[in-house]
Amino acid sequence: MARQYYDRATEWALEADDANMVSTALSMKGHLAYRLRQLGPMLGLSQAAQRDKRLAPGIRALAAQQEARAMALNGELDPCERKLDEAMELAVLAGEHPDDEPPWVYFYSPEYFTMQRGRAYLYLGLHEKAADLLEAGLTAVPQELRDAEWAQPYKTDLDTARKRLS
């Protein structure tokens, strides 16, 4: 059912010629593929979500980190790190011009991308780096965000990384 809603959102965003919303819908379809462990669609949708040159940097950053996560799940360390670097650069750029970003990217901060890098390193088996980054990212976000539901998977990732270090 989620796929149907994302398809509808994509169609409406295309009709409205809203590049940021098209990208977001494609990225969310990529996230659904991630949740279903469909790495091919995750990678392809994440790449498609970055193609429009009109995109706000925060929107491109979100899709870039998701593409990096797909690369991590495929065991591709070097391409993953390059894409994570790109995502962080875009996140910093977005932070420098927050008024140019759509309102739904409010929590895509450098700390969020630090946690995403930690998650990618966890998938790559780099447990010490993963634990360090996940802890740094979680510590840096305000407490109310750290306690939010969306932060729980990063806490679980941190626990997993620490256990694998033992």
N, C-alpha and C positions, 0 to 999 in steps of 0.2 A: 504494500500500500504506500509506503514511503516513496518508493521509486515513482509511482504514479503522481504523487504530489510534487516531487522534484521535477518530473517531466512537465507538468502543468506550469510550475514556476518558471522553468526555462522558456517555455513557449510564450508566456506572458511577458517575461523580461525581454525576449527578442522582439516581440510586438512593440513594446515600449521603447526599444532601443536603449536599454539601460545596461551598459557593459558591466558595471559592478554587480548588478543583480544576476545577470547571465553567468558571470564567473562564479558567483556565490552558489548558485543553483548547481552548476557543474561540479564545483568543489564538494558540495554536500552529497551529490550522487557518488563522488569519489570516496567520501567518508562512509557512505553506506556500503560501498564495495569493500572498504577496509574492514568494517564490522563483520562482513560476510566472508572475509579472507579471500576476496577475488582480486588478486594483485594486478592482473593485467588491466582490468577496468579501472582500478584505483589509480594506477600510473597514467593511463591514457586520459582519464577525466581530469586528473590534476594538471597534466600538461595542457589540455584544451582550455582549462580555466585560466591559464596565463597568457593566452595568445593575443588578446585584444590590447592594442597599444594605448587605449584610453583608460585603462584600469588605474584605480588609486593604488599607491604602493602597498597599503595594508592588505588589500584584496589579493594582490599578486603574492605578497609574503605568505598569506595563508595557504594558497595553492602550492607555492614552492616548498613549504615545509612538509606538506602532505606528499608531494612528489618525492621528497627526500626520505620520508618514512617508508614509502613503497620500495625505494632503492635499498634501504636498510633491511627490510624484510626479505629482499632478494639477495642480501649479502654483498651489496656493492658499496664498499667503504668509501673509496675516493669520490665517485660521483655523488654519493650521499653527502659527504662533507662539503663539496663545492656548492651543492644546492642549499644546504643548511646555511652556509655563509651568505649566499644570495638572499635567503629569506631574512636573515638577521639584518643585513644592510637595508632591505626594503622596510623592515619593521622600524628601524631607526629613522629612516626617511619619513615614514608615516607619522612617527612621533614628533618630528620637527614641524609637520604641517597637519595637525589634527583636524583643522577645519575643512581640509580637502578630502577627508575620509567619510565614508557612509557611517551612519550611527551604529550599525551592527558590528563594527570592528572595535568597539570600546575596550575590550579586554585583550586585544592582541598586542601585548607589550613586549619589550625585550625579555622580560622575565618569562613570559609565556613561551617565547621561542627558545629560551634556555632550557625549559622543561621539555620542549619538543626535541631538542638535540639530545637531551638525556634519554628520552624514550627511544630515539633512533639508535643510540649507543647500546642501550639494553638489548635491542633486537640484533645488533651486530655482535653481541657477546662481550662488549667492552664494559664490564660491570662496574669497575672502579670509577671510570669516567662518568658512566651513567649515574651512579649514586651521587657523585659530587655535583653534577649539573642539576639533577632533580632536586637535591637538597637546597642548592643555591637558588634555584628558581622559586621553589615553594617558600623559602625563607624571605625572599625579596617581595613577594606579593603581599598586599595588605591582608590582615587577619580575616576580614569579612570575605575576601575572595578565596583565601586558603580554606575556609570552612564551607565554601560553596560546593554544590553537588558536582560540578564539572571538574573540580580539583581532586576529587577522590581517586580517579584512576592514576593520577600522577603520584599520589601517596602510595598506592598499591605498587606502582612501578618501582618506587624508591625502596619499599620493603623487599620486593623481588630482587632488585640489584644487590641489596645488602646481604640477603640470604645466599645469593650465589657467590658472594665474596668469602663466605665462611667456609 
